[in-house]
Amino acid sequence: MIMYNEFIELMNRSDWDEQGLQQMIYYCLEDLNFHSLNYVFIACTYGTYEEIKKAAEIMLEHEKAGHALPNNMAWQREHLGKYVDQLFKEEVNV
């Protein structure tokens, strides 16, 4: 878990910025293969109430089924992918 150590190091810094922290959270969740939770995080950070609600519903369906469903993955990419792009439009050195 390399990202976890980097996250802890970032949290101990006094000069971190919000975007850098958000990017680190995103990387940590990806590193742990928590992709559906990552979409909930992205929706909560940038999305509308409806997008947050749908992302949470998809995460629960994913947990219940034990795998991601193709139609849900397509919805996440289509509706929340733009926010991932927004998060990384400007890389922050952490």
Secondary structure, 3 states (H helix, E strand, C coil): CHHHHHHHHHHCCCCCCHHHHHHHHHHHHHHCCCHHHHHHHHHHHHCCHHHHHHHHHHHHHHHHHCCCCHHHHHHHHHHHHHHHHHHCCCCCCC
